[in-house]
Amino acid sequence: MAVRRVVPNIRSGAAQESREFYGLLGFEEVMNHGWITTLASPSSPAAQISVMTSDKTAPVTPDMSVEVDDVDAAYAVMLASGAEIIHPLQDEEWGVRRFFVRDPDGRVVNVLGHR
């Protein structure tokens, strides 16, 4: 299993203002689903940050997203380790397969793969 990217997720009650703030640092919008907006550096597209009002289909807002090349394998590894699964593995309507797991410090990690 290989990690493709890691994106911090910022929960925000001021999504537009956050988008504008990070725009001052050179980030540009690359995805906007209404409840989550992802901003990336035009010169280094893997440098990203997401601003979320809440998560559309999960009970909590994740602290970070980790995209992997094989999300099913990642899920199996986490289950076998006994890690706390917060949101079960499922396919989402916007084209990702994902699950949430809690890390040892209590952070919620959205582990995903694109279909």
Backbone torsions as a table, in degrees:
resi	resn	phi	psi	omega
1	MET	NA	134.6	-179.6
2	ALA	-121.7	142.3	175.8
3	VAL	-83.4	130.4	178.8
4	ARG	-96.1	-37.2	178.1
5	ARG	-166.0	159.4	175.8
6	VAL	-130.5	130.1	-176.0
7	VAL	-129.4	122.0	172.8
8	PRO	-70.5	140.3	177.3
9	ASN	-109.2	122.5	179.6
10	ILE	-105.1	117.3	175.1
11	ARG	-76.0	129.6	-173.6
12	SER	-140.0	135.8	170.5
13	GLY	-92.9	-0.6	179.5
14	ALA	-132.1	63.0	-172.8
15	ALA	-59.4	-45.5	-178.8
16	GLN	-63.9	-42.7	179.2
17	GLU	-64.6	-38.7	177.6
18	SER	-65.3	-42.5	177.7
19	ARG	-58.4	-45.0	179.6
20	GLU	-65.4	-41.4	179.8
21	PHE	-60.2	-51.4	-178.9
22	TYR	-69.2	-23.7	172.3
23	GLY	-62.5	-32.8	177.1
24	LEU	-62.8	-25.2	178.5
25	LEU	-89.8	0.8	177.0
26	GLY	104.0	0.2	178.3
27	PHE	-75.7	145.0	176.2
28	GLU	-125.5	148.0	179.9
29	GLU	-66.4	129.0	176.3
30	VAL	-119.5	-13.5	177.9
31	MET	-155.7	140.0	176.8
32	ASN	-148.8	111.3	177.4
33	HIS	-103.4	9.2	-178.1
34	GLY	92.9	-50.2	-180.0
35	TRP	-96.8	-16.3	175.3
36	ILE	-140.9	135.5	175.5
37	THR	-125.7	130.5	176.2
38	THR	-107.9	132.9	179.5
39	LEU	-115.0	142.6	-179.7
40	ALA	-136.5	158.5	174.5
41	SER	-80.5	126.5	178.4
42	PRO	-62.1	-31.5	-178.4
43	SER	-85.1	-17.6	179.7
44	SER	-145.0	79.1	-170.1
45	PRO	-57.0	-22.0	178.2
46	ALA	-77.0	-13.4	175.6
47	ALA	-81.9	104.8	-172.6
48	GLN	-134.6	160.8	173.3
49	ILE	-146.5	141.7	176.6
50	SER	-115.8	141.3	176.5
51	VAL	-114.4	125.1	-176.0
52	MET	-124.2	140.1	170.2
53	THR	-83.9	-40.1	173.8
54	SER	-170.6	172.8	178.6
55	ASP	-93.2	134.8	-173.8
56	LYS	-65.4	-38.7	-173.5
57	THR	-122.4	4.6	-177.8
58	ALA	-118.2	157.8	-176.5
59	PRO	-76.0	-14.2	-179.1
60	VAL	-136.5	162.2	174.6
61	THR	-93.8	123.5	-178.7
62	PRO	-71.8	153.0	178.6
63	ASP	-81.5	-29.0	179.0
64	MET	-154.6	160.1	175.2
65	SER	-119.3	136.3	176.7
66	VAL	-123.1	114.3	177.2
67	GLU	-90.1	128.9	179.6
68	VAL	-121.6	164.0	-179.6
69	ASP	-80.9	-16.8	-179.8
70	ASP	-143.0	87.9	-175.7
71	VAL	-67.4	-31.1	178.0
72	ASP	-65.3	-40.3	177.0
73	ALA	-65.8	-40.7	178.6
74	ALA	-62.2	-41.0	178.8
75	TYR	-62.7	-44.9	179.5
76	ALA	-61.1	-41.8	178.8
77	VAL	-62.8	-44.7	-179.5
78	MET	-65.9	-42.1	176.9
79	LEU	-60.3	-46.7	-178.1
80	ALA	-63.7	-29.7	-179.2
81	SER	-77.3	-15.7	-176.3
82	GLY	86.8	8.4	179.1
83	ALA	-61.3	150.9	-179.0
84	GLU	-78.8	114.7	176.9
85	ILE	-85.6	121.1	-177.5
86	ILE	-91.2	-34.9	-177.9
87	HIS	-138.5	125.3	-173.1
88	PRO	-69.5	160.5	177.1
89	LEU	-61.3	126.1	178.8
90	GLN	-158.5	158.4	175.1
91	ASP	-87.3	133.8	179.9
92	GLU	-105.3	152.1	-176.1
93	GLU	-63.7	-18.9	-178.2
94	TRP	-93.7	13.9	169.1
95	GLY	97.4	15.4	175.9
96	VAL	-119.9	155.9	170.2
97	ARG	-113.4	129.8	-172.4
98	ARG	-153.8	166.7	170.7
99	PHE	-150.2	161.8	175.9
100	PHE	-113.3	139.9	177.6
101	VAL	-136.0	147.5	179.3
102	ARG	-93.5	132.4	178.6
103	ASP	-84.0	172.1	-176.9
104	PRO	-59.6	-22.3	178.4
105	ASP	-93.4	4.6	177.5
106	GLY	93.3	-1.4	178.0
107	ARG	-73.0	148.0	178.6
108	VAL	-98.9	124.3	-177.6
109	VAL	-110.8	123.6	175.3
110	ASN	-88.0	110.5	179.5
111	VAL	-102.4	124.7	-171.9
112	LEU	-140.9	161.2	170.5
113	GLY	-140.9	144.7	176.5
114	HIS	-83.8	139.4	178.1
115	ARG	-83.2	NA	NA
